Amino acid sequence: MLKVTKDLAIHENEIKERFIRASGPGGQHVNKAATAVQLCFDVAHSPSLPPVVRHRLKRLAGNQMTQEGTLIIEARQFRSQDRNRQEARNRLRKLIRQAAQKPKKRRKSKPSRASRERRLRNKRHRSEKKRLRRTPSNY
């Protein structure tokens, strides 16, 4: 069980992990050991996620989400398979927590009276400065 929040958890059988060879430095070890982790989580068909969280998660995931609705997280930061596995799971947990938070409702705001007056005063000042730069007109 992957605990995400106090009332949201994902069952282990919903998460698929594949170990692949990591690129980058590491000498001969990098060519032999599959230390990078590719974590796959089927968001579209997960019974653990409420529909609202599922929808927000699809928007948050962006390029990590496939057309079929599978979230793919790759972790290859560490040289240890176990640490990369933990990193991938932590990233999944963080992403789902972010999707589980209800976004704040936007309240319309308007500029204060002082800020409007300041803006107009600055506009007049700029206008006057530019007017003074012009060549004088002969009356």
N, C-alpha and C positions, 0 to 999 in steps of 0.2 A: 504494500500500500504506500503510495507516494502522497504524503500529507501536504496539501497546498495551503489551505486556510483551516480555521477551526471546524467549519462545516462543509469543506470541499476536499475530497481525496480522489485520487486516480488509482484504479486497480492495476497491479503489476502486469497482468496479461494484456492490457491496452497499450503498453509501451513495448516497442520492438527496438532492440539495439543490434547494430552491426559493427564489427570492428574492422577497420580498414587501415592500410598503410598511410602513415602521415608523411607529408612532404617536408622538406627543409633540412636543417643540419642534424647530425646525429651519427655520422659515419656509417659503418657497416650495419649497425643496429637498426637504423631506419629502414634498411632494405629487407630486413628479416622479420621484424616484429610489427604486428598490426596494433598500434597503440591508439590511433585516432578512433573516435566513436561517432557513429551516425545514428542518432536517436530518431525514431519515427513514431509519431502519435497521430492516430486517425481522429481528427477533430470533428469531422462531419458525422461520424457514426459512433461517437463516444457517449455511452449512457451516463457517464459520471458528470458531464457538463450540462448545466441548464442552457436552454436556447439563447438566452440573452448573453451569457458569458461566451458561448460558442460564436455568436455573431461578432462580438467585440474582439475576440481572439483572432478571428479571420482577418479583421481590419488591421490589427496590431502586427500580425506576423509578416505581412507584406510578401517579400520574395522567398521567405522560408516556407511558404504554403504552396502545395501543388494544386493543380486544377481539380483533382479529385477530393481535396480537402484534407490532405495529410501534411502535418507539420514536420519538417525535417530540420534537426539541429545537429550541427557538426562541431565537435570539440576536439582540438588537436594541440592545445596549448602546452600540455605537459608531456613528459616522456613516459609517464606511467599510464597504463590502460585504465587502472582503477580511478586515478585522479581525473582523467578525461571523462570517464563515465559519470563521476560525481558532478563535474562541471556542467555536463550536458543536462543532467537532471535538475541542477540548480537553475540553469537558464530556463528550462521548461517551467519550473515552479514559479520563477519570477515573472515570466510572461503571462501565465494563467492568473497569478495574483493581480497583476496589472489589469487584466481583462475583467476580473471579478469586481473591481472597484467601480462603483457607479459614478459616472462623470458628473461634475458639478453643472447645474443648470446655469446657462449664461444669462446674466441680468444686463439689460440695456443700461448704458451709462451715457452721460452727456458732459461736455467740458464745463468746468466751473466758470462763473462770471468773470473772475479775475484772469483766468487763462485766456478767455475770449478777448478781453480788453488788451491783454499783453500782446496777443497775436495781431490785433488790429493796429496797436501802437507801433509794433515792429514793421508792419506793412507800410504804414505811413512814413516811418523813418527811412525805410529802404527806397520808397517812391521819391521822397524828397532828395535823397542822396543822388539818385539817378537823374532826377530833373536838373540838379545843379551841374551835372557832368555835361549836359547837352550844350551845344553851341548856342550862344544867345541870339535871339531873333531880333532883327532890326525893325523897329516900329515905324 
